[in-house]
Structures are given as structure tokens and as C-alpha cells.
Amino acid sequence: MTRNTLDELKTTYRVLHRHLTEYPDLMDSSFLDDLQQHLQNHATQGGVDIADHGQWDAWLGNEVVACEVRLSGRKG
């Protein structure tokens, strides 16, 4: 992953994460796990609290959405 820029990795993660319900095999893939861990390490080093979904989303470049809103559309 070191040959890619951080912005490229963030974009890749956002796209993959957005389509997890369409491709459930991605959820357990080592690639997505490795990518997420890599990004979380960078975010943490930059002072981002990755447990705070708003901070994590903002750092990734996602629109920040309240957890209540985010969870309202989920099945389960």
C-alpha cells in the first residue's frame, strides 16, 4: 500500500465500504482489513479519534452523518 497516496487509499476505502452490502465477501477480506488498519494508523497518528465516527468519516473525506441517521437505513 505504500506505493499509493493516502488520498488514493482513502478513496478506495470509501468506495469499497459504500458497497459492502452488494459485495459481502469484502467484509471478511484481508485486503479490506489491511486497508482499514493502515488508514486507522495514519488517522490515529494525525490525532483522529477513530472510535468517533464523525472524526473518522471527516478524516476519510466522507460527509459526516449522525449515527442515528446512519443506522436508520440499516437492515437488521
URKAQUI-V5002 format. One line per field, one symbol per residue. psi: psi as a letter, one per 30 degrees, with the letter a starting at -180 (. if undefined). burial: I if it has 24 or more other C-alpha atoms within 12 Angstrom, else O. A space follows every 10 residues. Layout:
psi = ???
burial = ???
This chain:
psi = ffflleeeee eeeeeeefge ffiffeegkf eeeeeeeeee eeeefggkjf fjeeeeeeef glkkkkeeee ffgkl.
burial = OOOOOOOOII OOIIOIIOOO OOOOOOOOOO OIOOIIOOII OOIOOOOOOO OOOOIIIOII OOOOOOOOOO OOOOOO
